[in-house]
């Protein structure tokens, strides 16, 4: 949902004027419309064609140049939509999406822009993880090519249905290959590779533009610190941009040019005080590490120009042994009782957590993952959730 590198909510009058003055043609991710008519089928076809392809932006209130009575896809002038109708139209869009699209399409954004007294309505449509979406009025699925929408044929519908599964599989293969490289000694950023906790965040989908990380190095170094480190070195490498202690240490953060990020730490393992050489995993620390890292990423992904959906993978190498934490008794008590267990598996690669919007409740999203971790140690689930379902830990 970006136009000229800007999120749809950041588009201003000057951006619209430049599109018209520079005669920027419609594309796979940009469409011009003079008005929103009463034909909800046509409108829903426009919206779903973007969601079923790569997402994009529709600008209402832009008249196109015509040749032989047909639109050319080149903007001619800004005419605006009916004054004072922006709020009404936004509500109308929400109602049409609810009633006319299957499955329901979330996260469509309507952003009104005042351009010299005329209102242009920018509709941001995300690439959907749940594609393909069908328009109920004609029971058709639409996609988009370079300049227009078209109804999908049977083969294209089948491919779209398999698409999200392929995205997740590709992301999981990436996560697994990275961990295997670490265990094989091909990645030497940790002092010891036998015990480590990873969080991989991978943007889902194809045709993701590569990021010029040179533009963000100062910000990345300031925003992201390897777990339990306050100051670190930064360097470019073949994969992208690395933040680490400068020699094999206990944590690092690796940014990739496609927006994927690898958070890794070995600080969550420690020798127990009961028996020399006995290793325990800080289960409370695992949850804190995951939620904090994911929150930092989601707070910065828009700045990088990386949009959802994302797959987030927790992986633990060397997990076999004791796990410790603190049990939350009720909604008013935190960390009241110790919790522990014994994990029999040495490597645990958890299934993906899918993030559709940056403002999602991360502790709630990861609850099943954290439950699986503690269930591997014979517990009912994570001890760090209160009776009311809220997460009992604090990132402060």
C-alpha positions in Angstrom: 0.0 0.0 0.0 2.7 2.4 -1.0 2.9 5.1 -3.7 6.2 6.6 -4.6 7.8 5.0 -1.5 5.1 6.5 0.8 2.5 4.6 2.8 -1.0 5.5 1.6 -1.7 7.4 4.8 1.4 9.7 4.1 0.3 10.8 0.6 -0.1 14.6 0.4 -1.4 17.1 -2.1 2.0 17.6 -3.7 2.3 13.8 -4.4 -1.0 13.9 -6.3 -0.1 17.0 -8.3 3.2 15.4 -9.3 1.4 12.3 -10.6 -0.7 14.5 -12.9 2.0 16.9 -14.0 4.4 14.1 -14.7 1.7 12.0 -16.4 2.4 8.9 -14.4 0.5 6.1 -16.0 -1.6 3.5 -14.2 0.3 0.4 -13.3 0.0 -2.9 -11.5 -0.1 -1.1 -8.2 -1.8 2.2 -9.2 -5.3 3.0 -10.6 -7.1 6.3 -11.3 -10.9 6.7 -11.0 -13.0 9.8 -11.5 -15.6 8.8 -9.0 -17.1 6.0 -6.9 -20.3 5.1 -8.7 -23.3 3.1 -7.5 -22.0 -0.1 -9.0 -20.7 -2.0 -6.0 -19.7 -4.9 -8.2 -17.3 -2.8 -10.2 -15.9 -1.2 -7.1 -15.3 -4.5 -5.4 -13.7 -5.9 -8.6 -11.3 -3.0 -8.5 -10.4 -3.6 -4.8 -10.1 -7.3 -4.9 -8.0 -7.3 -8.1 -5.3 -5.4 -6.1 -5.7 -7.7 -3.0 -5.4 -10.8 -5.2 -2.2 -9.5 -6.9 0.4 -7.3 -5.3 -1.7 -4.7 -3.5 -1.8 -1.1 -4.5 -3.5 2.3 -4.4 -6.6 3.5 -6.1 -7.0 7.3 -6.4 -10.6 8.6 -6.7 -11.1 12.1 -8.0 -8.6 11.8 -11.0 -9.9 12.2 -14.5 -7.9 10.2 -17.1 -6.9 11.4 -20.6 -9.1 9.8 -23.3 -8.3 8.7 -26.9 -11.1 7.6 -29.1 -13.4 7.9 -26.1 -11.4 5.4 -24.1 -9.4 6.0 -20.9 -5.6 5.9 -21.5 -4.4 5.4 -17.9 -2.7 8.8 -18.0 -4.0 11.3 -15.5 -5.4 14.4 -17.1 -6.7 16.6 -14.2 -7.7 16.5 -10.6 -11.5 16.8 -10.4 -12.0 15.6 -6.8 -14.9 13.7 -5.3 -18.1 15.3 -4.1 -17.3 17.7 -1.3 -18.2 16.7 2.2 -18.7 13.1 1.2 -15.4 11.6 2.2 -16.6 10.2 5.5 -19.8 8.9 3.9 -17.8 7.2 1.2 -15.4 5.6 3.7 -18.4 4.1 5.5 -19.8 2.9 2.2 -16.6 1.2 1.4 -16.5 -0.6 4.7 -20.1 -1.8 4.2 -19.4 -3.0 0.6 -16.3 -4.9 1.7 -18.2 -6.6 4.5 -21.2 -7.5 2.3 -19.7 -8.2 -1.1 -16.3 -9.9 -0.7 -15.5 -13.5 0.3 -13.4 -14.1 2.3 -13.6 -10.8 4.0 -10.8 -8.4 3.1 -9.2 -6.6 6.1 -6.9 -3.6 6.4 -8.2 -1.6 3.4 -7.4 2.1 4.2 -9.3 5.2 2.9 -7.2 8.4 3.1 -8.8 11.7 2.0 -6.4 14.3 0.6 -7.2 18.0 0.0 -5.7 19.2 -3.2 -6.3 22.9 -3.7 -9.9 22.6 -2.4 -10.7 19.3 -4.1 -10.8 16.0 -2.3 -8.9 13.0 -3.7 -9.6 9.8 -1.9 -6.7 7.3 -1.8 -7.7 3.7 -1.2 -4.8 1.5 0.0 -5.3 -2.2 -0.6 -2.9 -4.6 0.9 -1.7 -7.7 -0.8 -3.8 -10.3 0.9 -2.6 -13.5 2.7 -6.1 -14.9 2.2 -6.4 -14.4 -1.5 -8.1 -15.0 -3.8 -11.1 -12.9 -2.7 -14.3 -13.4 -4.7 -16.8 -10.6 -5.6 -20.1 -12.1 -4.4 -22.3 -10.2 -6.9 -20.9 -12.1 -9.9 -19.0 -14.9 -8.1 -15.8 -14.0 -9.9 -12.2 -13.6 -8.8 -10.2 -10.6 -10.2 -6.5 -10.0 -10.6 -4.5 -7.1 -12.1 -2.0 -6.8 -14.9 0.1 -3.7 -15.8 -2.9 -1.4 -16.5 -6.2 -3.0 -15.7 -8.1 -5.8 -13.9 -9.3 -9.0 -15.4 -11.4 -12.1 -14.2 -9.1 -15.0 -13.3 -9.5 -18.3 -15.0 -9.6 -21.7 -13.3 -5.8 -22.2 -13.4 -5.1 -18.7 -12.0 -7.6 -19.2 -9.2 -6.0 -22.5 -8.2 -2.5 -20.9 -8.3 -3.7 -18.0 -6.1 -5.1 -20.5 -3.6 -1.8 -22.2 -3.4 0.1 -19.0 -3.2 0.0 -18.3 0.5 1.0 -21.9 1.3 4.0 -21.4 -0.9 4.9 -18.2 0.7 4.9 -19.7 4.2 6.9 -22.8 2.9 9.5 -20.5 1.3 9.8 -18.5 4.5 10.2 -21.6 6.6 12.9 -23.0 4.2 14.8 -19.7 4.7 14.6 -20.0 8.5 15.7 -23.7 8.5 18.6 -23.1 6.1 19.9 -20.2 8.3 19.8 -22.4 11.4 21.5 -25.3 9.6 24.2 -23.0 8.4 24.7 -21.8 12.0 25.0 -25.3 13.4 27.4 -26.2 10.6 29.7 -23.3 11.5 29.1 -21.4 8.3 27.9 -18.4 10.3 30.3 -17.3 13.0 28.5 -14.5 14.9 28.0 -16.4 18.1 30.7 -17.5 20.6 29.1 -20.9 20.8 26.6 -22.3 18.3 25.3 -25.2 20.3 22.7 -23.2 22.2 20.8 -20.3 20.7 17.4 -18.7 20.3 16.3 -17.3 17.0 13.4 -15.1 15.9 13.1 -14.9 12.1 10.8 -12.3 10.6 10.1 -12.8 6.9 7.9 -10.7 4.7 5.6 -13.0 2.7 4.9 -12.7 -1.0 6.8 -12.3 -4.2 8.0 -9.2 -6.1 9.2 -7.6 -2.9 11.5 -4.7 -3.7 15.0 -4.8 -2.3 15.9 -2.2 0.3 18.9 0.1 0.0 20.1 -0.4 3.5 22.8 2.3 3.2 20.0 4.8 3.7 19.1 3.4 7.1 22.4 2.3 8.8 22.5 5.1 11.4 18.9 4.5 12.3 19.2 0.7 12.4 22.2 0.9 14.7 20.4 3.2 17.0 17.0 1.4 17.0 18.2 -2.2 17.2 20.6 -3.5 19.8 21.4 -7.2 20.0 19.7 -8.8 23.0 21.5 -7.9 26.3 23.9 -5.6 24.6 23.9 -1.8 24.8 26.6 -1.0 22.3 27.8 -2.9 19.2 29.6 -2.7 15.9 27.8 -2.6 12.6 28.9 -3.8 9.2 27.6 -4.7 5.8 27.9 -8.3 4.7 26.8 -10.3 1.7 23.4 -10.9 3.3 22.7 -7.2 4.2 23.5 -5.4 7.4 24.8 -6.9 10.7 24.7 -5.5 14.2 26.9 -7.5 16.6 29.6 -7.2 19.3 32.4 -7.1 16.7 33.7 -10.6 17.5 31.8 -13.8 18.2 29.6 -12.8 21.1 26.2 -13.8 22.6 23.7 -11.9 20.4 23.3 -10.3 17.0 20.8 -8.8 14.6 21.0 -9.5 10.8 19.0 -7.4 8.4 18.4 -8.6 4.9 17.8 -6.5 1.8 14.3 -8.0 1.2 13.2 -6.8 4.6 13.7 -10.1 6.5 15.4 -9.9 9.8 17.1 -12.5 12.1 17.3 -11.8 15.8 19.6 -14.3 17.6 20.8 -14.7 21.2 22.6 -17.3 23.3 22.1 -15.4 26.6 18.9 -17.3 27.5 20.9 -20.4 28.5 22.7 -20.6 31.8 24.3 -23.0 34.1 22.0 -23.9 37.0 23.1 -23.4 40.6 22.1 -26.9 41.6 24.5 -28.9 39.5 27.7 -27.9 37.7 27.4 -28.3 33.9 23.6 -28.5 34.0 22.1 -26.1 31.5 18.7 -24.4 31.8 16.7 -22.3 29.4 15.2 -19.0 30.7 11.6 -19.5 29.4 10.5 -16.1 30.7 13.5 -14.6 28.8 12.5 -16.4 25.6 9.0 -14.8 25.7 10.5 -11.4 26.5 13.1 -11.7 23.7 10.5 -12.7 21.1 7.9 -10.0 21.9 10.5 -7.3 22.3 12.2 -8.1 19.0 9.0 -8.4 17.1 7.7 -5.2 18.5 10.9 -3.3 17.5 10.6 -4.7 14.0 7.0 -3.8 13.6 7.6 -0.4 14.9 10.2 0.2 12.2 9.0 -1.8 9.2 7.0 1.0 7.7 10.1 3.3 7.7 11.9 0.6 5.7 9.0 0.4 3.3 8.3 -3.2 4.3 4.6 -4.1 4.6 2.7 -7.1 6.0 2.0 -9.9 5.9 4.9 -11.3 7.9 5.8 -14.8 9.1 7.5 -14.9 12.4 9.4 -18.0 13.4 10.7 -18.9 16.9 13.5 -21.5 16.9 15.6 -22.9 19.8 18.8 -24.9 19.3 20.1 -26.8 22.3 16.7 -26.7 24.1 17.1 -30.1 25.8 17.2 -29.7 29.5 15.5 -27.6 32.2 13.3 -24.6 31.4 12.5 -22.0 34.1 10.0 -19.2 34.5 7.7 -17.6 36.9 4.0 -18.4 37.3 1.4 -15.7 37.2 -1.3 -16.7 39.7 -4.1 -14.2 38.7 -4.8 -10.9 37.2 -3.3 -9.0 40.1 -0.1 -11.0 40.9 2.9 -11.2 38.7 5.8 -13.7 38.9 4.4 -15.1 42.2 5.6 -18.7 41.9 8.6 -20.4 40.2 7.8 -22.6 37.2 10.0 -25.2 35.7 10.0 -28.3 33.5 12.3 -30.6 31.4 12.5 -30.4 27.6 13.5 -33.6 25.8 13.9 -32.1 22.3 17.2 -30.5 21.5 16.1 -28.4 18.4 12.6 -26.9 18.3 11.4 -25.1 15.2 8.0 -23.7 15.9 5.4 -23.1 13.2 5.0 -19.5 11.9 3.0 -16.8 13.6 1.4 -14.7 10.8 1.2 -10.9 11.3 -1.3 -9.1 9.1 -0.9 -5.6 10.6 1.8 -3.9 12.6 -0.6 -3.0 15.4 -1.6 -6.6 16.3 -1.4 -7.8 19.9 1.9 -9.7 19.8 1.6 -11.5 23.2 -1.8 -12.8 22.1 -0.4 -13.9 18.7 2.5 -15.8 20.3 0.5 -17.4 23.0 0.1 -20.7 21.2 3.9 -20.7 20.4 4.8 -20.1 24.0 2.3 -22.7 25.2 3.9 -25.2 22.8 7.3 -24.4 24.4 6.1 -25.0 27.9 4.0 -28.0 26.9 7.3 -29.6 25.5 8.4 -29.4 29.2 5.2 -31.1 30.5 3.4 -28.0 31.6 -0.2 -27.0 30.6 1.1 -24.0 28.8 3.0 -20.8 29.3 2.9 -19.7 33.0 3.2 -16.1 32.0 -0.4 -15.4 31.1 -2.9 -14.2 33.7 -6.3 -15.6 34.4 -7.8 -12.8 32.2 -5.7 -13.9 29.3 -3.3 -11.0 29.3 0.4 -11.5 29.2 2.0 -11.1 32.7 5.3 -9.8 31.6 6.2 -6.2 30.9 8.6 -4.8 28.3 9.4 -1.8 30.3 
